[in-house]
Amino acid sequence: MSYNISVLASTVYELLLSFSLYKRQTLMKYLDLGSKWPGEVEESLSPELKQAIASKENLFFEDLLVLFIEQSPYKHDIDSFFEWLGNMSAGELFERIASSLDDQRAIPTNLLAQRDQSIKLLKEWNTQYFQDHREGVLERLTADAESKQKMLEEDSGEEVILQASRFVVESKTVQNVCLIPSLHIQPMALIDHLKDTLYISYSVKDPKKERNELLRFTKALGDEKRLKILEFLSQESHTFTDIVSEIGMAKGNIHHHLSILRGAGLVNLHIRDERNTFYYSANKEIAEEFRMLVDQLL
């Protein structure tokens, strides 16, 4: 392993992630939150906030907030974090993020305006949605982060990343991997690649909902096309394009099947030096985990 691994537990990041999920709404049907979650959230939002979120053109600054969260002494206190961030000058903002960006992410000239708009929106999001769902969040995130830290003392970094997210880091240019526990994205894992650092948001499992994992597993296997995909990926890792060519289905359908397989933990995603290109392989170790879940049930 040629990269460093850190673990970041933060209620501020959980707030940010919940906001991003609501704004983008691209993964909802694959998450435990469900496709009805955005509509349910809207019932608690004011017309002004809904309009402000809808009119926001991009999440450029929000996508970079993880860099500030990582550096902030107020990772666990939302109000203090926003006060800390809001007091920075344009020069300070630039210095804190410039070294983490490559040519693919140019820093905008209106950095202060984007910062101020982001803080305003996220404060309102916290007031109208997130603060009503914060009970026990920090404790669960912190406990899981501590368990991952302990695992890093006993197991290889590659194994810890794999167990947490089903990502396999094979890139030679990656120098740092930051694991971020999350509750909102169960059962998926998300990744953001900033220059030489990977930020991997992974799902914190709820031991009280192990039956959900069993259901995801059995449902994922209950489709012939998904079985064919798994069989193809059991030989070696392949790109999305390879899978489309082999299975002979529309890209949208393949993406749907892969998302279900990912949510069930049946496939691994390999990160190599080809930016924005993932390689998929079958998780051959999951059979034992499935057997244990069935034993517990019976």
DRENNUSE-273355 format. One line per 2 residues: number of its first residue (from 1); for each residue x, y, z of N, C-alpha, C, O. Coordinates in steps of 0.2 Angstrom, whole numbers, plus 2048, in hexadecimal, padded with zeros to 3 digits. Layout:
// DRENNUSE-273355
NUM = X,Y,Z,X,Y,Z,X,Y,Z,X,Y,Z ~ ... $
// end
This chain:
// DRENNUSE-273355
1 = 804,7FA,800,800,800,800,804,806,800,809,807,804 ~ 803,80B,7FB,808,811,7FB,804,817,7FC,806,81C,7FA $
3 = 7FE,817,800,7FA,81C,801,7F9,81C,809,7F9,817,80C ~ 7F7,822,80B,7F5,823,812,7EE,823,813,7EA,825,80F $
5 = 7EB,820,819,7E4,820,81A,7E2,823,820,7E5,823,825 ~ 7DD,827,820,7DA,82B,826,7D3,82A,826,7D0,828,821 $
7 = 7D0,82B,82C,7C9,82A,82C,7C6,831,82F,7C8,833,834 ~ 7C0,833,82C,7BD,839,82E,7B6,839,82F,7B2,837,82B $
9 = 7B4,839,836,7AD,839,838,7AB,840,839,7AE,844,83D ~ 7A6,842,836,7A4,849,837,79C,84A,836,79A,848,831 $
11 = 799,84E,83B,792,84F,83A,791,854,834,78C,855,831 ~ 796,859,833,796,85E,82E,796,85A,827,792,85C,823 $
13 = 79A,855,827,79A,852,820,793,84E,81F,791,84E,819 ~ 790,84B,824,78A,848,823,785,84D,821,780,84B,81D $
15 = 785,853,824,780,858,822,781,859,81B,77C,85A,817 ~ 787,85A,819,789,85C,812,787,856,80D,784,857,808 $
17 = 788,850,80F,786,84A,80B,77F,84A,80A,77C,848,804 ~ 77B,84B,80F,774,84B,80F,771,850,80A,76C,84F,806 $
19 = 774,856,80A,772,85B,806,774,85A,7FF,76F,85B,7FA ~ 779,857,7FD,77B,855,7F7,777,84F,7F4,775,850,7EE $
21 = 775,84B,7F8,770,845,7F6,76A,848,7F4,767,846,7EF ~ 767,84D,7F8,761,850,7F6,761,854,7F0,75D,854,7EB $
23 = 767,858,7EF,767,85C,7E9,768,858,7E2,765,859,7DD ~ 76C,853,7E3,76E,84F,7DD,768,849,7DB,766,848,7D6 $
25 = 766,846,7E1,761,841,7E0,762,83B,7DB,75E,839,7D7 ~ 769,839,7DA,76B,835,7D5,76B,82D,7D7,76B,829,7D3 $
27 = 76C,82C,7DE,76D,825,7E0,767,823,7E5,767,81D,7E7 ~ 762,827,7E5,75D,826,7EB,75A,81F,7EA,759,81C,7F0 $
29 = 758,81C,7E5,755,816,7E4,759,810,7E6,757,80A,7E7 ~ 760,811,7E7,764,80C,7E9,766,80D,7F1,76A,809,7F3 $
31 = 764,812,7F4,766,813,7FB,760,811,7FF,75A,811,7FD ~ 761,810,806,75C,80E,80A,757,813,80C,752,812,80E $
33 = 75A,81A,80B,755,81F,80B,74F,81F,807,74A,821,808 ~ 750,81C,801,74B,81B,7FC,74A,821,7F7,74B,827,7F9 $
35 = 746,820,7F2,745,825,7ED,740,82A,7EF,73F,82F,7EC ~ 73C,828,7F5,737,82D,7F7,73A,832,7FC,737,837,7FE $
37 = 740,831,7FE,744,835,803,744,83C,801,742,841,805 ~ 746,83E,7FB,746,845,7F9,73F,849,7FA,73F,84E,7FD $
39 = 73A,845,7F8,733,848,7F9,731,849,800,72E,84E,802 ~ 733,844,804,732,844,80B,735,84A,80F,733,84D,813 $
41 = 73C,84B,80C,740,851,80F,73C,857,80D,73C,85C,811 ~ 73A,858,807,737,85E,805,731,861,809,730,867,809 $
43 = 72E,85C,80C,728,85E,810,72B,862,816,727,866,819 ~ 731,862,818,734,866,81E,737,86C,81C,73A,870,820 $
45 = 738,86D,815,73C,873,813,737,879,811,732,878,80E ~ 73A,87F,812,736,884,810,736,885,808,73B,883,805 $
47 = 731,889,805,731,88A,7FE,738,88E,7FC,73A,88D,7F7 ~ 73A,892,800,740,896,7FF,746,892,7FE,74A,892,7FA $
49 = 747,88D,803,74D,888,803,74C,884,7FD,751,883,7FA ~ 746,881,7FB,746,87D,7F6,747,880,7EF,74B,87D,7EB $
51 = 745,887,7EF,747,88A,7E9,74E,88C,7E8,751,88B,7E3 ~ 752,88D,7EE,759,88F,7EE,75D,889,7EC,762,889,7E9 $
53 = 75B,883,7EF,75E,87D,7ED,75D,87B,7E5,762,879,7E2 ~ 757,87C,7E3,756,87A,7DC,75A,87F,7D7,75C,87D,7D2 $
55 = 75A,885,7D9,75E,88A,7D5,765,88A,7D5,769,88D,7D1 ~ 768,886,7DA,76F,886,7DA,772,882,7D4,770,87C,7D3 $
57 = 776,885,7D0,779,882,7CA,77D,87C,7CB,77D,877,7C7 ~ 782,87C,7D0,786,877,7D1,788,876,7D8,787,87A,7DC $
59 = 78C,871,7DA,78E,870,7E1,796,870,7E1,799,86C,7E5 ~ 799,874,7DD,7A0,874,7DD,7A3,876,7E4,7A7,872,7E6 $
61 = 7A0,87B,7E7,7A3,87C,7EE,7A1,877,7F3,7A6,875,7F7 ~ 79B,874,7F3,799,86F,7F7,79E,869,7F6,79F,866,7FB $
63 = 79F,867,7F0,7A4,861,7EF,7AB,862,7F2,7AE,85D,7F3 ~ 7AD,869,7F3,7B3,86A,7F6,7B3,86B,7FD,7B9,86B,800 $
65 = 7AD,86B,800,7AD,86C,807,7B0,867,80B,7B2,868,811 ~ 7B1,861,809,7B4,85C,80C,7BB,85E,80E,7BE,85C,813 $
67 = 7BF,862,80A,7C5,864,80B,7C6,869,811,7CA,868,815 ~ 7C0,86D,812,7C0,871,818,7BE,86D,81E,7C1,86F,823 $
69 = 7BA,869,81D,7B7,865,823,7BE,861,826,7BE,860,82C ~ 7C2,85E,821,7C7,85A,823,7CC,85E,827,7D0,85C,82C $
71 = 7CD,865,826,7D2,869,829,7CF,86D,82F,7D3,870,833 ~ 7C8,86D,830,7C5,871,835,7C6,86E,83C,7C5,868,83D $
73 = 7C7,872,841,7C6,86F,848,7BF,86E,84A,7BE,86C,850 ~ 7BA,870,846,7B3,870,848,7AF,86B,843,7AA,86C,841 $
75 = 7B2,865,843,7AF,860,83E,7A9,85D,841,7A4,85B,83D ~ 7A8,85E,848,7A2,85B,84B,79D,860,84D,797,85E,850 $
77 = 79E,866,84C,799,86C,84E,798,870,848,79C,873,845 ~ 792,86F,845,78F,872,83F,790,87A,840,792,87D,83B $
79 = 78D,87D,845,78D,884,845,794,887,846,796,88C,842 ~ 798,884,84A,79F,886,84A,7A3,885,844,7A7,889,842 $
81 = 7A2,880,840,7A5,87F,83A,7A3,884,835,7A8,887,832 ~ 79D,886,834,79B,88B,830,79D,892,832,79F,896,82D $
83 = 79E,893,838,7A1,89A,83A,7A8,89A,838,7AB,89F,836 ~ 7AC,894,83A,7B3,894,838,7B4,895,830,7B8,898,82E $
85 = 7B0,892,82C,7B0,892,825,7AE,899,823,7B2,89C,81E ~ 7A9,89C,826,7A7,8A3,823,7AC,8A8,825,7AB,8AD,822 $
87 = 7B0,8A7,829,7B5,8AD,82B,7BB,8AD,827,7C0,8B1,828 ~ 7BC,8A8,822,7C2,8A7,81E,7C2,8AD,818,7BC,8AE,816 $
89 = 7C7,8AF,817,7C8,8B4,811,7C8,8AF,80B,7C9,8A9,80B ~ 7C8,8B3,805,7C8,8AF,7FF,7CF,8AC,7FE,7D0,8A6,7FB $
91 = 7D4,8AF,801,7DB,8AD,800,7DC,8A6,805,7DF,8A1,802 ~ 7D9,8A6,80A,7D9,8A0,80F,7D5,89B,80C,7D8,895,80C $
93 = 7D0,89C,809,7CC,897,805,7D0,894,800,7D0,88D,7FF ~ 7D3,898,7FC,7D7,895,7F6,7DD,891,7F9,7DE,88C,7F6 $
95 = 7E0,893,7FE,7E6,890,801,7E4,889,803,7E8,884,803 ~ 7DE,888,806,7DC,882,809,7DA,87D,804,7DA,877,806 $
97 = 7D9,87F,7FE,7D6,87A,7F9,7DB,879,7F3,7DB,874,7EF ~ 7DF,87E,7F1,7E3,87E,7EB,7E7,878,7EA,7E7,876,7E5 $
99 = 7EB,876,7EF,7EF,871,7EF,7EC,86A,7EE,7EF,865,7EC ~ 7E5,86A,7EF,7E2,863,7EE,7DE,863,7E7,7DB,85E,7E6 $
101 = 7DF,868,7E3,7DB,868,7DD,7E0,867,7D7,7E5,86A,7D7 ~ 7DE,864,7D2,7E2,863,7CC,7DE,867,7C6,7DA,86B,7C8 $
103 = 7E1,867,7C0,7DE,86B,7BB,7D7,86A,7B9,7D4,86E,7B6 ~ 7D4,864,7BB,7CD,862,7BA,7C8,866,7BE,7C2,867,7BD $
105 = 7CB,869,7C4,7C6,86D,7C8,7C9,874,7C9,7CD,875,7CE ~ 7C8,879,7C5,7CA,880,7C5,7C7,883,7CB,7C0,883,7CB $
107 = 7CA,887,7CF,7C7,88B,7D4,7C4,891,7D1,7C7,895,7CD ~ 7BD,892,7D2,7B9,898,7D0,7BC,89E,7D3,7BE,89F,7D8 $
109 = 7BA,8A4,7CF,7BC,8AA,7D1,7B8,8AD,7D7,7BA,8B1,7DB ~ 7B1,8AA,7D7,7AD,8AC,7DC,7AC,8A8,7E2,7A7,8A6,7E4 $
111 = 7B2,8A6,7E4,7B3,8A1,7EA,7AF,8A3,7F0,7AC,89F,7F3 ~ 7B0,8AA,7F2,7AC,8AC,7F8,7A5,8AC,7F7,7A1,8AA,7FC $
113 = 7A2,8AE,7F1,79B,8AD,7F0,798,8A6,7F0,793,8A5,7F3 ~ 79C,8A2,7EE,79A,89B,7EE,79A,898,7F5,796,895,7F7 $
115 = 79F,89A,7F9,7A0,898,800,79A,89B,804,797,897,807 ~ 798,8A1,803,792,8A4,806,78C,8A1,805,788,8A0,809 $
117 = 78B,8A0,7FE,785,89C,7FC,784,895,7FF,77F,893,801 ~ 78A,892,7FF,78A,88B,802,788,88B,809,784,887,80B $
119 = 78B,88F,80D,78A,890,814,783,891,816,780,88E,81A ~ 780,896,812,779,898,813,774,892,812,770,891,815 $
121 = 775,88F,80C,771,889,80A,772,883,80F,76D,881,812 ~ 778,882,811,779,87C,816,777,87E,81D,774,879,821 $
123 = 777,884,81F,774,886,825,76D,885,826,76A,882,82A ~ 769,887,820,762,886,820,760,87F,81F,75B,87C,822 $
125 = 764,87B,81C,763,873,81B,764,870,822,760,86C,824 ~ 769,873,826,76A,870,82D,763,872,831,761,86D,835 $
127 = 761,878,830,75B,87A,834,755,876,833,751,874,837 ~ 754,875,82C,74D,873,82A,74D,86B,829,748,868,829 $
129 = 753,868,828,753,861,827,758,85D,82C,756,859,830 ~ 75E,85F,82C,763,85B,82F,763,85B,837,764,855,83A $
131 = 762,860,83A,762,860,841,75D,85C,844,75D,85A,84A ~ 757,85A,840,752,856,843,754,84E,842,751,84A,844 $
133 = 75A,84D,83F,75C,846,83E,763,845,840,767,841,83E ~ 765,849,845,76C,849,848,76D,845,84E,773,844,850 $
135 = 768,843,851,769,83F,857,76C,839,856,76B,834,852 ~ 772,838,85A,776,832,859,77B,832,853,77E,82D,853 $
137 = 77A,836,84F,77E,836,849,786,836,84A,789,832,848 ~ 788,83B,84E,78F,83C,850,792,836,853,797,833,852 $
139 = 78E,833,858,790,82D,85B,791,827,857,796,824,857 ~ 78C,826,852,78D,821,84D,793,822,849,796,81D,847 $
141 = 793,828,846,799,829,841,7A0,828,845,7A4,825,842 ~ 7A0,82B,84B,7A7,82A,84F,7A8,823,851,7AE,821,850 $
143 = 7A3,820,853,7A4,819,855,7A7,814,84F,7AB,810,84F ~ 7A4,816,849,7A6,812,843,7AD,814,841,7B1,810,83F $
145 = 7AE,81A,841,7B5,81D,83F,7BA,81A,844,7C0,818,842 ~ 7B9,819,84A,7BE,816,84F,7BF,80F,84E,7C4,80D,84F $
147 = 7B9,80C,84C,7BA,804,84A,7BF,804,844,7C2,7FF,843 ~ 7BE,808,83F,7C2,808,839,7CA,809,83B,7CE,806,838 $
149 = 7CB,80E,83F,7D1,810,842,7D4,80A,845,7DA,808,844 ~ 7D1,806,849,7D3,800,84C,7D5,7FB,847,7DA,7F7,848 $
151 = 7D0,7FA,842,7D2,7F5,83D,7D8,7F7,839,7DC,7F2,837 ~ 7DA,7FD,838,7E0,7FF,835,7E6,7FD,839,7EB,7FC,836 $
153 = 7E5,7FC,83F,7EB,7FA,843,7EC,7F2,843,7F2,7F0,844 ~ 7E7,7EF,841,7E7,7E7,841,7E7,7E5,839,7EA,7DF,838 $
155 = 7E4,7E8,835,7E3,7E5,82E,7E7,7EA,829,7E9,7F0,82B ~ 7E8,7E8,823,7EA,7EC,81E,7E6,7F2,81C,7E0,7F1,81D $
157 = 7E8,7F7,81A,7E4,7FD,818,7E0,7FB,812,7DA,7FD,812 ~ 7E2,7F7,80D,7DE,7F5,808,7D8,7F1,80A,7D3,7F2,807 $
159 = 7D9,7ED,80F,7D3,7E9,811,7CE,7ED,815,7C8,7EC,814 ~ 7D0,7F2,819,7CC,7F6,81C,7C8,7FA,817,7C2,7FB,818 $
161 = 7CB,7FD,812,7C7,801,80D,7C2,7FC,809,7BC,7FE,808 ~ 7C4,7F6,808,7C0,7F1,804,7BA,7F0,809,7B4,7EF,806 $
163 = 7BB,7EE,80F,7B6,7EC,813,7B1,7F2,814,7AB,7F1,815 ~ 7B3,7F8,815,7AF,7FE,816,7AB,800,810,7A5,802,810 $
165 = 7AE,7FF,80A,7AB,802,804,7AB,7FE,7FE,7A7,800,7F9 ~ 7AE,7F8,7FD,7AF,7F4,7F7,7B3,7F8,7F2,7B2,7F6,7EC $
167 = 7B7,7FD,7F4,7BB,800,7EF,7C2,7FD,7F0,7C4,7FB,7F5 ~ 7C6,7FC,7EA,7CC,7F9,7EA,7D1,7FE,7E7,7D0,800,7E1 $
169 = 7D5,801,7EB,7D9,807,7E8,7E0,804,7E5,7E4,801,7E9 ~ 7E0,804,7DF,7E6,802,7DB,7EA,807,7D7,7EF,806,7D3 $
171 = 7E8,80D,7D8,7EB,813,7D5,7F2,814,7D8,7F3,814,7DE ~ 7F7,816,7D4,7FD,817,7D6,7FE,81F,7D8,803,820,7DB $
173 = 7FA,823,7D6,7FA,82A,7D7,7F7,82C,7DD,7F8,832,7E0 ~ 7F2,828,7E0,7EF,829,7E6,7F4,829,7EC,7F7,824,7ED $
175 = 7F4,82E,7F0,7F9,82F,7F6,7F5,82E,7FC,7F8,82C,802 ~ 7EE,830,7FC,7EA,830,802,7E3,82E,801,7E0,82F,7FC $
177 = 7E1,82A,806,7DA,828,806,7D7,82A,80C,7D9,828,812 ~ 7D1,82D,80C,7CD,830,812,7C7,82C,812,7C3,82D,80D $
179 = 7C6,828,817,7BF,824,818,7BB,828,81C,7BC,82B,821 ~ 7B4,829,819,7B0,82D,81D,7A9,829,81E,7A5,828,81A $
181 = 7A8,828,825,7A2,824,826,79B,828,825,79B,82E,826 ~ 796,825,822,790,829,821,78A,825,823,78A,81E,822 $
183 = 784,828,824,77E,824,826,779,825,820,775,820,81F ~ 779,82B,81C,774,82C,817,775,828,811,770,826,80D $
185 = 77B,825,810,77C,822,809,77C,81A,80A,77E,816,805 ~ 77A,817,80F,779,810,810,775,80D,80A,76F,810,809 $
187 = 777,808,807,77C,804,808,782,805,803,787,801,802 ~ 782,80B,800,787,80C,7FB,78E,810,7FD,78E,811,803 $
189 = 793,811,7F9,799,814,7FB,79A,819,7F5,799,817,7EF ~ 79C,81F,7F6,79E,824,7F1,7A5,826,7F2,7A8,825,7F7 $
191 = 7A8,829,7EC,7AF,82A,7EC,7B0,831,7E8,7AC,832,7E3 ~ 7B4,835,7EB,7B6,83B,7E7,7BE,83B,7E7,7C1,83A,7EC $
193 = 7C0,83D,7E1,7C7,83D,7E0,7CA,844,7DF,7C8,847,7DA ~ 7CD,846,7E4,7D0,84D,7E3,7D8,84C,7E3,7DB,84B,7E8 $
195 = 7DB,84E,7DD,7E2,84D,7DC,7E5,847,7DE,7E3,841,7DB ~ 7E8,846,7E4,7EC,840,7E6,7E8,83D,7EC,7EB,838,7EF $
197 = 7E2,83F,7ED,7DE,83D,7F3,7D7,83A,7F1,7D4,83D,7ED ~ 7D5,834,7F4,7CF,832,7F3,7CB,833,7F9,7CD,831,7FF $
199 = 7C5,835,7F9,7C0,836,7FE,7BB,831,7FD,7B7,831,7F8 ~ 7BA,82C,801,7B6,826,801,7B0,827,806,7B2,826,80C $
201 = 7AA,828,804,7A5,828,809,7A2,821,809,7A0,81F,804 ~ 7A2,81E,80F,79F,817,810,799,817,815,799,81B,819 $
203 = 795,812,814,78F,811,818,791,80E,81F,795,809,81F ~ 78E,811,824,78F,80E,82B,789,809,82B,783,80B,82B $
205 = 78B,803,82C,786,7FE,82D,782,7FE,834,785,7FF,839 ~ 77C,7FC,833,778,7FC,839,777,7F5,83B,773,7F1,838 $
207 = 77A,7F3,841,779,7EC,843,772,7E9,844,771,7E3,844 ~ 76E,7EE,845,767,7EC,846,763,7EB,840,75D,7E9,840 $
209 = 766,7EC,83A,763,7EC,834,767,7E7,82F,767,7E8,829 ~ 769,7E2,832,76D,7DD,82E,768,7D9,829,76B,7D7,824 $
211 = 762,7D9,82B,75D,7D5,826,75D,7D9,820,75C,7D6,81A ~ 75E,7E0,820,75E,7E4,81A,763,7E2,815,763,7E2,80F $
213 = 769,7E0,818,76F,7DE,814,76D,7D7,811,76F,7D6,80B ~ 76A,7D3,815,768,7CC,812,763,7CD,80C,764,7CA,807 $
215 = 75E,7D2,80D,75A,7D3,808,75D,7D6,801,75B,7D4,7FC ~ 762,7DB,802,765,7DE,7FD,769,7D8,7F9,769,7D8,7F3 $
217 = 76C,7D4,7FD,770,7CE,7FA,76C,7CA,7F5,76D,7C8,7F0 ~ 766,7C8,7F8,762,7C3,7F5,75E,7C6,7EF,75E,7C3,7EA $
219 = 75C,7CC,7EF,759,7D0,7EA,75E,7D1,7E4,75C,7D1,7DE ~ 764,7D3,7E6,769,7D4,7E1,76B,7CD,7DD,76C,7CE,7D7 $
221 = 76A,7C8,7E0,76B,7C1,7DC,765,7BF,7D9,766,7BA,7D5 ~ 760,7C2,7DA,759,7C0,7D7,758,7C2,7D0,752,7C4,7CE $
223 = 75D,7C3,7CC,75C,7C6,7C5,762,7C2,7C1,768,7C2,7C2 ~ 75F,7BF,7BB,764,7BC,7B7,76A,7C0,7B4,76F,7BE,7B3 $
225 = 768,7C6,7B2,76D,7CB,7AF,772,7CC,7B4,778,7CD,7B3 ~ 770,7CD,7BB,775,7CF,7C0,77A,7C9,7C1,780,7CA,7C3 $
227 = 777,7C3,7C1,77B,7BD,7C1,780,7BC,7BC,786,7BA,7BD ~ 77E,7BE,7B6,783,7BE,7B0,788,7C3,7B1,78E,7C2,7B0 $
229 = 787,7C9,7B4,78C,7CE,7B5,791,7CC,7BA,797,7CD,7BA ~ 78E,7C9,7C0,792,7C6,7C5,797,7C1,7C2,79D,7C0,7C4 $
231 = 794,7BC,7BE,798,7B7,7BB,79E,7BA,7B7,7A3,7B8,7B7 ~ 79C,7BF,7B3,7A1,7C3,7AF,7A7,7C6,7B3,7AD,7C6,7B1 $
233 = 7A5,7C9,7B9,7A9,7CC,7BD,7AD,7C8,7C2,7B2,7CA,7C5 ~ 7AB,7C1,7C2,7AF,7BD,7C6,7B5,7BA,7C3,7BA,7B8,7C7 $
235 = 7B6,7BB,7BD,7BC,7B9,7B9,7C2,7BE,7BA,7C8,7BC,7BC ~ 7C0,7C5,7B9,7C5,7CA,7BA,7C1,7D0,7BA,7BB,7D1,7B9 $
237 = 7C5,7D6,7BC,7C2,7DC,7BC,7C0,7DF,7B5,7C4,7DE,7B1 ~ 7BB,7E3,7B4,7B9,7E6,7AE,7B6,7ED,7AF,7B4,7EE,7B4 $
239 = 7B7,7F1,7A9,7B4,7F7,7AA,7AC,7F7,7A8,7AA,7F2,7A6 ~ 7A9,7FC,7A9,7A2,7FD,7A8,7A1,7FB,7A0,79C,7F8,79F $
241 = 7A5,7FE,79C,7A4,7FD,795,7A5,7F5,793,7A1,7F3,78F ~ 7AA,7F2,796,7AA,7EB,795,7A4,7E7,797,7A2,7E3,794 $
243 = 7A1,7E9,79D,79B,7E6,79F,795,7E7,79A,791,7E2,799 ~ 794,7ED,798,78F,7EE,793,790,7EA,78D,78B,7E7,78A $
245 = 796,7EA,78A,798,7E6,784,796,7DE,785,794,7DB,781 ~ 798,7DC,78B,797,7D5,78D,790,7D3,78E,78E,7CE,78B $
247 = 78C,7D7,791,785,7D5,793,780,7D7,78E,77B,7D4,78D ~ 782,7DC,78A,77E,7DE,784,777,7E2,787,772,7E0,784 $
249 = 778,7E6,78B,772,7EA,78E,774,7F1,78D,779,7F3,78C ~ 76E,7F5,78E,76F,7FD,78E,773,7FF,794,773,7FC,799 $
251 = 777,804,793,77B,807,798,777,808,79F,77A,807,7A4 ~ 771,80B,79E,76D,80D,7A4,76B,806,7A8,76B,806,7AE $
253 = 76A,801,7A4,768,7FB,7A7,76E,7F8,7AB,76D,7F5,7B0 ~ 774,7F8,7A8,77A,7F5,7AB,77B,7F9,7B1,77D,7F6,7B6 $
255 = 77B,800,7B1,77C,804,7B7,777,802,7BC,779,802,7C2 ~ 771,801,7BB,76C,7FF,7C0,76E,7F9,7C3,76E,7F8,7C9 $
257 = 770,7F4,7BF,772,7ED,7C2,778,7EE,7C6,779,7EA,7CB ~ 77D,7F1,7C4,783,7F2,7C8,782,7F6,7CE,785,7F4,7D3 $
259 = 77D,7FB,7CE,77C,7FE,7D4,779,7FA,7DA,77A,7FA,7DF ~ 774,7F5,7D7,771,7F0,7DC,776,7EB,7DE,776,7EA,7E4 $
261 = 77B,7E9,7DA,780,7E5,7DC,785,7E8,7E1,787,7E5,7E6 ~ 786,7EE,7E0,78B,7F2,7E4,787,7F3,7EB,78B,7F2,7F0 $
263 = 781,7F5,7EB,77D,7F5,7F2,77D,7EF,7F6,77D,7EF,7FC ~ 77D,7E9,7F2,77D,7E3,7F6,784,7E1,7F8,785,7DB,7FB $
265 = 78A,7E5,7F6,790,7E3,7F7,793,7DD,7F3,798,7DA,7F5 ~ 790,7DC,7ED,792,7D6,7E9,798,7D8,7E4,79B,7D4,7E1 $
267 = 799,7DF,7E3,79F,7E1,7DF,7A3,7E5,7E2,7A1,7E9,7E6 ~ 7AA,7E5,7E0,7AF,7EA,7E2,7B0,7EF,7DC,7AF,7ED,7D6 $
269 = 7B2,7F5,7DE,7B4,7FA,7D9,7BB,7FB,7DA,7BE,7FD,7DF ~ 7BF,7FA,7D4,7C6,7FC,7D4,7C8,803,7D2,7C6,805,7CC $
271 = 7CC,806,7D6,7CE,80D,7D4,7D5,80D,7D1,7DA,80B,7D5 ~ 7D6,80E,7CB,7DC,80E,7C8,7DE,815,7C5,7DB,81A,7C7 $
273 = 7E3,816,7C1,7E6,81C,7BF,7E2,820,7BA,7E3,825,7B8 ~ 7DD,81C,7B7,7D9,81F,7B2,7D3,822,7B5,7CE,81F,7B8 $
275 = 7D4,829,7B6,7CF,82D,7B9,7C8,82C,7B6,7C7,82C,7B0 ~ 7C3,82B,7BB,7BC,82A,7B9,7BA,824,7B6,7B5,823,7B3 $
277 = 7BF,81F,7B6,7BE,818,7B3,7BE,813,7B9,7C4,813,7BC ~ 7B9,810,7BA,7B9,80B,7C0,7B9,804,7BD,7B7,803,7B7 $
279 = 7BC,7FF,7C0,7BD,7F8,7BE,7B9,7F4,7C4,7B9,7F6,7C9 ~ 7B4,7F0,7C1,7B0,7EC,7C6,7B2,7E5,7C6,7B5,7E2,7C1 $
281 = 7B2,7E2,7CC,7B3,7DB,7CD,7AE,7D8,7D2,7AB,7DC,7D6 ~ 7AD,7D1,7D2,7A8,7CE,7D6,7AC,7CE,7DD,7B2,7CC,7DE $
283 = 7A8,7CF,7E2,7AA,7CE,7E9,7A9,7C6,7EB,7A4,7C4,7ED ~ 7AE,7C3,7EB,7AE,7BB,7EC,7AE,7B9,7F3,7AD,7B4,7F5 $
285 = 7AF,7BE,7F7,7AF,7BD,7FF,7A8,7BD,802,7A7,7BC,808 ~ 7A3,7C0,7FE,79D,7C1,801,799,7BB,803,794,7BC,807 $
287 = 79A,7B6,800,796,7AF,801,797,7AE,808,792,7AB,80B ~ 79C,7AE,80C,79D,7AD,813,799,7B1,817,796,7AF,81C $
289 = 799,7B8,815,795,7BD,819,78E,7BB,818,78A,7BC,81D ~ 78C,7B9,812,785,7B8,811,783,7B1,815,77D,7B1,818 $
291 = 787,7AC,815,786,7A6,819,785,7A8,821,780,7A5,824 ~ 789,7AD,823,788,7AF,82A,781,7B2,82C,77E,7B1,831 $
293 = 77F,7B6,827,779,7BA,828,773,7B5,828,76E,7B6,82B ~ 773,7B0,823,76E,7AB,823,76E,7A7,829,769,7A5,82C $
295 = 774,7A5,82C,774,7A1,832,771,7A5,838,76E,7A2,83C ~ 773,7AB,838,770,7AF,83D,768,7B0,83D,765,7B0,842 $
297 = 766,7B0,837,75F,7B0,836,75B,7AA,838,756,7AA,83B ~ 75E,7A4,836,75B,79E,837,75D,79B,83E,75B,795,840 $
// end
